[in-house]
Amino acid sequence: MTADWNDIPAQHWQGGALECAGCAHELLRAEGGCEPGRMCMQDAYARRIDRFFRTHPGLANQHLGHAYFEVRAIAARHADVFQLPALMDDPDETVRLQLALRLPQRQLMRMRQDPHREVRIRVAQGLAVDQLASMLRDEDYHVRATVARRLPEALLPLLIKDPDLMVKREVARRVPMPALWRMVEDAEPEVRRIVAERLPAPLLDAFVDDPDLLVRWEAAGRALGPVLDRLARDPEADIRERALARLAELQSHPSTEPEHG
């Protein structure tokens, strides 16, 4: 039976068979430190390269300039951090992704303008919170959405009018009052639904006539007083049922304090 680590035939990263003779680490094989088809830094298969550097992390520094991007990327996981800035302009984003996971803040700041969106997403995930505002206007919506998940609440209003739905959803989930009120009339029903889940109950009258059924349904589950009475007369049966259930809940717990956010 083929071992699970040898499920893909061994092959040199440039093509053809692996040749241990002449390899810089030829002596390791004699000591059991590498094995073609299992762990080898000259293999085309990333898992075998990774197994090699996990076994020999001390060799990573000397391979940061290797011609094969997988070797550089995997070596970057194990190399000394002070060696990594030399790879910040590496031509392959796989390598730069590894740097974004390990570089300290001062160097990470320099990667905010990386040409590849996945690298900038990683930067936005790791950048210090007080530096995130510098990525508010990134051209990629996923980067901005990542920023919105971590941005201090006080700065979230800066993204309320973002053109992308994904970003506005993240903002609606976190932005505090009174800025949340500014999203009541957002053009996207999904955004208004989130607002209806979070808006203080006395303000839910803003959604009584909302054109989206699910927005009104969310409001009906939290409304109070005259707003709830109006939703109990909604043209849609599902909304009326939800509002009547809310009324019954309030009547069975008359001491319940009104919601204020």
Secondary structure, DSSP 8 states (H G I E B T S, - for coil): ---GGGSS---BTTSS----TT-TTHHHHHTTS-BTTTB-TTBS-HHHHHHHHHH-GGGSGGGTT-SSHHHHHHHHHHS-GGGGGGGTT-S-HHHHHHHHHHS-HHHHGGGTT-SSHHHHHHHHHHS-GGGGGGGTT-S-HHHHHHHHHHS-GGGGGGGTT-S-HHHHHHHHHH--TTGGGGGTT-S-HHHHHHHHHHS-GGGGGGGTT-S-HHHHHHHHTT--HHHHHHHTT-SSHHHHHHHHHHHHHHHH-TT------
